[in-house]
Amino acid sequence: MEKDLNFYKKNGYLVKKNLIPLKTINKINKIVNDVVTKEKRKKTKIKNQGGTQSYDNYHFVYNSNTSKNKEILRLNNPQNRHRLFHNLSRNKKIISIVRKLIGGTVRFHLGKLNFKLPNKKKGSEIAWHQDWAFYPHTNDDLITVGIYLEDCFEKNGPLKIIKESHKKKLFSHHKNNYFVGKINTKINKIDLKKSISVVGTAGTVVFFHCRSIHGSAHNHMDSSRPLILFGYRACDAWPLINDGNPHPEVNCENYDKKKIIGK
């Protein structure tokens, strides 16, 4: 583990191939297929998706507020509704690595299931960004864990991370004083040649620092590419804003329940 920790500290990410057994991945994929099929059959009007989301909300996010040609971009907080997702978010192998990488204590932060749409559909490319910009904390002992549910290679738009970027400054994610959720890589002279593609088979897990600059390219396949993302924070990392996830000023009891390791 010392070798993995040194690699993470140097590069801002760590990849563990086939960390999650295929048997578990297959069970999760069955749930995903079932809930997506059920959601797509609904005829109800999509509610406006703007504004701050409730802190423990389970809901789908679409590429549009209209029902016509709607496509699912994301399922927020699947761990709140489905036991398999909850168990995966507390998986002993994952938590053991997270504990080492962020310093000993672990509090669950967030969960989401991203569906990278095929290239011809809106929402395929994810611009370069740092997660910390979306949920600033009192320190940067936060980590994101990505789990591939299907094999992922260059053609279906893998996660890309710029090595050692977690050691750089926190870049602006604003344009004309509005938060746009991405970095202007030209103005900030970001060296995109240092980016690596996180490819791997189903069950591969990537851990990356909240300040690591990352994104993903277009999905050139005909089907979506699902990726589970779980966020964790050290117990002494306190949120500076209400980002729509468990927050001590919204519900302190619920916030305390998210502790996995530590007091």
N, C-alpha and C positions, 0 to 999 in steps of 0.2 A: 504493500500500500504506500510505502514511502516513495517509491518510484513514481506512482500515479500522482501523489500529492505534489511532488517536485515538478512534474510535467504540467499539472494544472496551474500551479503558481507561475510558471514561466509563460504558458501559452493562453491561459484563461478558459480552457475547455479540457474535457476528457471524454473519450469514447470507449465504451465497453461493448464489444461484440457479443450478440446472443446472450445477454444477461438475463432476459426473461424467457422462460421455456416456451416453445411453440405451442404446447398444450394450453397454456394460459392465454397466449395471444389469440388462438382460435376461439376460445370461449368469449373473449372480449369482442372479437370481430362479429360473432353471432349476435351479441347484444346490440352492437353498433348498427348492424344491418336491420335488425328488428325495429329499433327506435327511429331510424332514418326513414324506413319504409312507412311506418305509422305516421310520422310527421308530414311526409310528402303527400299523404292522402287527405290531410286536413284541408278543409275549404275555408276556414276562418281567416279573416283579414289580419294581416301582419301589423302588429302595433309599432308605432314609431320607436326606433331603436336608439335615439339620441339620449343624452343626459347621463347622469350617474346611475349605475345599476345597483340594485339592492345587494347587500353584502354577502348573502348566501344563496343567490338566485340560480336556479337551474333553468336554462332557457336556450333556445336556438337563436343564432344570429344569421341573417340572410344578406345577400348582396343587394337587396332592394326592399323597400317598404311596400311594394306592390305585389299582388299575388301572381301576376302574369310573369311567366318564365323565372320564377323565384328559384334561387339556388342556395343551399345551405353552406355557409362559410365556416361556422363554428358551433359547437355545443359547449356552453359554459357550465362549469361545475358538475360534470357527470358523476363525480364521487359522492355527491349529495343524494343521488337517487338510486344508484346502482352499486350493490355491495362489491362486485368484482372490481370496479373502478376505485372504490374506497380502499379495498385490500391492496390493490396495486400501488396506490399513493403511500401506503405504509409498508410496502415490501421491504423485508429485512435487508436484502442485498442493496437496494437503492438507498435506504436510510443510513446504512452503515457507511456507504461512500460519501453521502451528503454530510454526515457528521464529521468525517475526517476533513472534508474540503472546506467547510465553513467554520470549523473551530470548536466543535464539541456539543453544542446545543442545537436543537432543531425544532422549529415551529412551522406547521403547514401554512402556506399562504394562499395558493390558488390552484385551480385545475381547469383545463379546457381541452377540447378535442378539436383540432383544426382539420378541415377538409380542403386541401389544396386543389382548387378547381382545375379542370383541363385548360390548356392554353387559350382556347378561343373564348373562354368565359371570364367575366370580371372577377378579380380577386386572386388571380394566379400568382402574380409576383408580389413578394414582400420586400419593401424598401429597407435599406440599411438603418439600423437603430440600436439603441441600448435600452434594455428593459428598465433600468433605474429611472429613466426619464418619465416612465409611466407611473411609477410608484416610489418616489424618493423616501428614504428612511434615514434614521439617525446615524447609521453606518452602512457599509456596502457588503455586509456578510449575508448576501442573498444569492441564491443559485436557482437556475431553471434546469429542469430535467426533461428531456425529450425522449419519447419511446415510439419507435416505428412499429406500426401495426401491419405493414406490408413491406416487401423488399423495396428499397429506395436507391436509385442510381441517378446519374446525371440527367437522364431523359425525363424523369418525373419531378424535377425541381427539388433537390435535397437542401437541407439547411446548410447555410454557408456562414462561416465564422472567420473573422480577421484575427489572426494569431497576435497575441501580445497586446491587443487593443484595450484590454482591461486595465493596463498600466497607464493609458493616456488619460486625458482630461474627460470630463463629462461634456459632451457636445450639445449644442443647441438643437432642439427638435421643433423649433418655431420658424414661421415665415410670416413676415409683416405683423409680428406680435401675436400671431395665432399658433396654437399648438397643432402641428401637422403629423406628429408621430414618426418623423424620419429625419435623417441627417443629410445636409447638403454636402456630399462627398467631394465635390469640385472645389467649393469655397474653402472647405476645411482641409483640403489636400490629403484625403484619406488614400492610402496606398492599397487599392483593391487587389493588387497582385499577391498580397500576403494572405488572401482569403483561402480557406480550404473547404472542400465539400465533404459534408458528413454523410457518406453513403454506407449502406449496410443492409443486411437481411432483417426480416421481421424479428423483433425481440432485441435489436440493437438499441442501446441507451446512450445518450449524450448528456453530459453535465457541463453547463457553462455559466460563467460569472455574470452577474447582473450588469457589469460595465462592458462586457465583451460586445463589440459591434458585430451584428449578425443580420441575416436576411435570407432570402431564397429566390431562386430564379423561376422562370415560367415552367409549368408542368406541360411537357410536350406530348404526354400520353393522352389517351381518350377517356381515361377514368380518373377520379379524384385520388389524392395521395394523403391518407389520414396520418396524423401525428398527435399523440397525446403529450400535453405539456403540464407538468406539475411545478409549482413554485414553492420554495422553502426559504426560511429566514432564520437566522440565529435568534435566540430568545431575547437578546438585548438590542436587537434591531427593531426600532419602533417606527411605524408609519408616520410621515409628516403630513400626509393628506388622506382624505377618504377616497380610495381608489375603487370602491365598490366591492372590496373583499373584506374578510373579517377585520374589524377595527376596534380597538379598546374603548373608544368614545361612543361607539354605536351600540356595542354589546360586549362588555368586558368579560362576562362569564363565557360567552361563546368564543371570544378571542383566547381565553386561557385554555379552553378545551382543545385548541389546535396545537398545543405543545405535544411533541412526540418524545423528545429527549431533553431533559433539563427542568429547572424550576423557574 
